[in-house]
């Protein structure tokens, strides 16, 4: 039986095993998918051990996506530009390919939620880690103007040389109402930080939420995430968590591991949502 896993910390909450079991059932496949709790000190060794013992593929979640990009022997072009990997694919002879399906997964979910090929003319991404970087290119390819904001501007400034047209908004600007450039266009706000995992709010003026068409948190939970609670208090019209993104990126990883098989995501998302409730 083929073996898959997801590396992360924390990891106990992950529903990835359930997602991939439901995908496998659609094609009559038998697989096992486990959770692998790791630390920064043990991550590389844990990945090597998993594939040395016959692992057929693995996902990577917080906080190891950037570490995974540095670990693999081969990077896809999009993973190289994002410097982020969420999917590991064994190539044999100890070699690993690293890809990122996060951005495409997010875009598919945004298209589902907005019923538009281009979810919004402008998108504000909050964060500077691998999750944030992985969504820039796919959003731009859909025709979105992407603006990124992070507590450390130095962390995201180099991205302007990687992603043409990317704009940077000083994090302090989020504490004030949005400027006219945002007021005069349709846009959405995406939280790509881990603040919701920590139960923390972000210092954002309520008007950023009230004026947005959609407020999206890449994190998900049984209850509304702290970021989305904050958005609703600020007057957000529509909010969504990252469960749909998780299912969509998992479907893309599944296809990479199974010769292009494309599972149906809607029934899996429905089942997970009911399970969380």
C-alpha positions, 0 to 999 in steps of 0.5 A: 500500500502506498504511503503518504504523509504531511509534515508540520508543527502543529499537525494534530489538527490536520484533515489532510489524511481524510482528504486524501482518503476521500480522493483515493476512494473516488478512484478505488485506490488504496493508500495510507496518509499519516501526520508527521510532527516535526521540528526545525531540528528534525525536519530534514532527517524525518523527510529523508527517513520517510522516503528512504522507507518507501514514501510515495509523496508528502505534503509540507505545512507550517512552518516548513515550506521554506525549509522544504524548498531548500531541502529538495534536489529539484524545484519546479519553476513556480516553487523556485520563484516562491521559495516555497514547497508544499508537495514532495515527489520522490524521483528515485536515487535519493532525489526529491522534487518540490512543488507548490500547489498552494497558489493554484489551490487558493485561486480555484477556491476564490473562483468558486466563491466569487464565480469569477475567473478573475476573483477581484481586480486588486488583491491585498495579501498580508504576510511574507512567508512561503504561503504568501509568496506562493499565491502571488504568481497564480493571482497575477496570472488570473489578472489580479493586481497583487499588493503585499504587506508584511510587518517586515518590509525588508522580507518582501521587498526582494519579491518585487524583482521576482514578480513583475508588477507586485506592489508593497504596502507598508504594514503601518498603512493597515492601521489607517483607512484604505487610500483611494486606490483601494476605495475606487476598485473591487478588491479582496483581503487575504490573510496569509499569516499564522495569526489565526493559529495563535488566536491573535488579531492583526492591527487592521483598520475596520474599513479594510474589511468593510470596503472589501468584496471578500475577506479570506483567511488561509487558516481554517477551524471548526469555528470562525477564525480570529481573523475572520471574527475581526473582519466581521466586526469590521463590517466585512460583507463576505468572509471565507476560511481556507478549507476550500483552498486546502482541498483544492491544493490537495487535489493538485498534489494528488494529481502529481502523485497519481499520474494526473488523476483529478479528483472531484473536490466539491463532495470532499469539501462538503464532507469536511465542512460537515465534519468540522461542524 
